[in-house]
Amino acid sequence: MNGGGTEAPVSYETSSGGGDKKRDSLGTAGSPAHLIIKDLGEIHSRLLDHRPVIQGETRYFVKEFEEKRGLREMRVIENLKNMIHEANEHTLPKCRETMQDNLSQVLRRLQAATDSVCSLQQREQERKKIHNDHLIASEKQHKLQWEDFMKEQHNKQAEVDEEHRKAMERLKEQYAEMEKDLAKFSTF
């Protein structure tokens, strides 16, 4: 279970002068102690050093995750493409057709409503014109009646003034006669 990782060989050799004792105690490179130490290093790295295994597992996990994510994104994109195609090919033309049908119907209704409103306005204007004409005629008639009334009043006033003047003349004549009669009696 090497895992392709790096192994650090265990070496107890030192380059300075104080390491002669250890070198002597371990023996040479081919000695059994050296081989045992090398095997112990390998066992140690395989049992306790999990970095290469974890790195391999991590790489595998990332690779699988990216592949699954890529497939999932491809499915989402494909679904979006299908939805857009469906909308362009079926839904939009159906909506456009429905809109045109309904729009023409709405335009017909709007035209009918406009015609209705125009006829109502025309009737209202005619009614107002007739009413205004009637008011003007009525006003003229009232003016004529007023003028006739004022002439009649003026004539009546003239008649009353004439009667008053005649009555005053009669009274003056009567008082003048009474004064004459009184003057006759005062001479007796």
C-alpha positions as CSV (number, residue, x, y, z in Angstrom):
1,M,0.0,0.0,0.0
2,N,2.5,2.5,-1.2
3,G,0.0,4.9,-2.7
4,G,2.6,6.6,-4.7
5,G,3.4,8.9,-1.8
6,T,6.8,10.0,-0.7
7,E,8.6,8.1,1.9
8,A,11.3,9.6,4.1
9,P,14.1,7.2,4.6
10,V,15.2,7.1,8.2
11,S,18.9,7.8,8.5
12,Y,20.7,8.2,11.8
13,E,23.9,9.3,10.2
14,T,25.2,12.7,10.8
15,S,27.7,14.6,8.9
16,S,29.6,16.0,11.8
17,G,32.1,14.2,13.9
18,G,29.9,13.3,16.9
19,G,28.0,10.6,15.0
20,D,30.6,7.9,14.9
21,K,29.1,6.1,17.7
22,K,25.7,5.7,16.1
23,R,27.2,4.7,12.8
24,D,29.1,2.0,14.5
25,S,26.1,0.7,16.4
26,L,23.9,0.5,13.4
27,G,26.3,-1.2,11.2
28,T,26.7,-0.9,7.5
29,A,24.0,-0.2,4.9
30,G,23.5,-3.9,4.2
31,S,23.4,-5.0,7.8
32,P,20.3,-6.6,9.3
33,A,19.8,-3.7,11.7
34,H,19.8,-1.3,8.9
35,L,17.2,-3.4,7.0
36,I,15.1,-3.7,10.1
37,I,15.2,0.1,10.5
38,K,14.3,0.6,6.9
39,D,11.4,-1.9,7.2
40,L,10.3,-0.1,10.4
41,G,10.3,3.2,8.5
42,E,8.1,1.7,5.8
43,I,5.7,0.2,8.3
44,H,5.6,3.4,10.2
45,S,4.8,5.4,7.0
46,R,2.2,2.9,5.9
47,L,0.4,2.7,9.3
48,L,0.8,6.2,10.6
49,D,1.5,8.5,7.7
50,H,-1.9,8.8,5.8
51,R,-1.1,11.8,3.7
52,P,-0.6,9.9,0.4
53,V,-3.8,7.9,0.9
54,I,-5.8,11.0,1.9
55,Q,-4.3,13.0,-1.1
56,G,-5.3,10.2,-3.5
57,E,-8.8,10.0,-2.0
58,T,-9.1,13.7,-2.1
59,R,-8.1,13.8,-5.8
60,Y,-10.6,11.0,-6.5
61,F,-13.4,12.8,-4.6
62,V,-12.7,16.1,-6.4
63,K,-12.6,14.4,-9.8
64,E,-15.9,12.6,-9.1
65,F,-17.5,15.8,-7.7
66,E,-16.4,17.8,-10.7
67,E,-17.7,15.2,-13.1
68,K,-21.1,14.9,-11.4
69,R,-21.3,18.6,-11.1
70,G,-20.5,19.0,-14.7
71,L,-23.1,16.4,-15.6
72,R,-25.7,18.1,-13.4
73,E,-24.9,21.4,-15.0
74,M,-25.1,19.9,-18.4
75,R,-28.5,18.4,-17.5
76,V,-29.7,21.8,-16.2
77,I,-28.4,23.6,-19.4
78,E,-30.0,20.9,-21.6
79,N,-33.3,21.3,-19.7
80,L,-33.1,25.1,-20.1
81,K,-32.3,24.7,-23.8
82,N,-35.4,22.4,-24.2
83,M,-37.6,24.9,-22.3
84,I,-36.4,27.8,-24.5
85,H,-36.9,25.7,-27.6
86,E,-40.4,24.7,-26.4
87,A,-41.2,28.4,-25.6
88,N,-39.9,29.6,-29.0
89,E,-41.6,26.8,-31.0
90,H,-44.9,26.4,-29.3
91,T,-45.7,28.8,-26.4
92,L,-44.7,32.1,-28.1
93,P,-46.6,31.4,-31.4
94,K,-49.6,30.3,-29.4
95,C,-49.4,33.4,-27.2
96,R,-49.0,35.6,-30.3
97,E,-51.9,34.0,-32.0
98,T,-54.1,34.3,-28.9
99,M,-53.0,37.9,-28.4
100,Q,-53.8,38.8,-32.0
101,D,-57.2,37.1,-31.8
102,N,-58.0,38.8,-28.5
103,L,-56.5,42.1,-29.7
104,S,-58.6,42.2,-32.8
105,Q,-61.7,41.4,-30.6
106,V,-60.7,44.1,-28.2
107,L,-60.2,46.5,-31.1
108,R,-63.6,45.7,-32.4
109,R,-65.1,46.3,-29.0
110,L,-63.2,49.5,-28.6
111,Q,-64.4,50.7,-32.0
112,A,-68.0,49.8,-31.1
113,A,-67.6,51.7,-27.8
114,T,-66.1,54.7,-29.6
115,D,-69.0,54.7,-32.0
116,S,-71.4,54.5,-29.2
117,V,-69.8,57.4,-27.4
118,C,-69.7,59.4,-30.5
119,S,-73.4,58.9,-31.2
120,L,-74.1,59.7,-27.5
121,Q,-72.1,62.9,-27.8
122,Q,-73.8,63.8,-31.0
123,R,-77.2,63.3,-29.5
124,E,-76.2,65.3,-26.5
125,Q,-74.9,68.1,-28.7
126,E,-78.2,68.0,-30.7
127,R,-80.2,68.1,-27.4
128,K,-78.1,71.0,-26.1
129,K,-78.5,72.8,-29.4
130,I,-82.3,72.3,-29.4
131,H,-82.4,73.3,-25.7
132,N,-80.3,76.4,-26.5
133,D,-82.5,77.2,-29.5
134,H,-85.5,76.8,-27.3
135,L,-84.0,79.1,-24.7
136,I,-83.1,81.7,-27.3
137,A,-86.6,81.5,-28.8
138,S,-88.1,81.7,-25.3
139,E,-85.9,84.6,-24.4
140,K,-87.0,86.5,-27.6
141,Q,-90.6,85.7,-26.8
142,H,-90.2,87.0,-23.3
143,K,-88.5,90.1,-24.6
144,L,-91.4,90.7,-27.0
145,Q,-93.9,90.0,-24.2
146,W,-92.0,92.4,-22.0
147,E,-92.0,95.1,-24.7
148,D,-95.7,94.5,-25.3
149,F,-96.3,94.7,-21.5
150,M,-94.2,97.9,-21.3
151,K,-96.1,99.5,-24.2
152,E,-99.4,98.5,-22.6
153,Q,-98.2,99.9,-19.3
154,H,-97.2,103.1,-21.0
155,N,-100.5,103.3,-22.8
156,K,-102.4,102.6,-19.6
157,Q,-100.2,105.3,-17.9
158,A,-101.1,107.7,-20.6
159,E,-104.8,106.9,-20.3
160,V,-104.6,107.3,-16.5
161,D,-102.7,110.5,-16.9
162,E,-105.3,111.7,-19.4
163,E,-108.2,110.7,-17.1
164,H,-106.4,112.4,-14.2
165,R,-105.9,115.6,-16.3
166,K,-109.6,115.5,-17.4
167,A,-110.6,114.9,-13.8
168,M,-108.4,117.8,-12.7
169,E,-110.0,120.1,-15.3
170,R,-113.5,119.1,-14.2
171,L,-112.5,119.8,-10.6
172,K,-111.0,123.1,-11.6
173,E,-114.2,123.9,-13.6
174,Q,-116.3,122.8,-10.7
175,Y,-114.3,124.8,-8.1
176,A,-114.4,127.8,-10.5
177,E,-118.2,127.5,-10.7
178,M,-118.4,127.1,-7.0
179,E,-116.3,130.2,-6.5
180,K,-118.6,132.1,-8.9
181,D,-121.6,130.8,-7.0
182,L,-120.0,131.7,-3.7
183,A,-119.1,135.1,-5.0
184,K,-122.8,135.6,-6.0
185,F,-124.0,134.7,-2.6
186,S,-121.4,136.9,-0.9
187,T,-122.7,140.0,-2.6
188,F,-126.3,139.5,-1.2
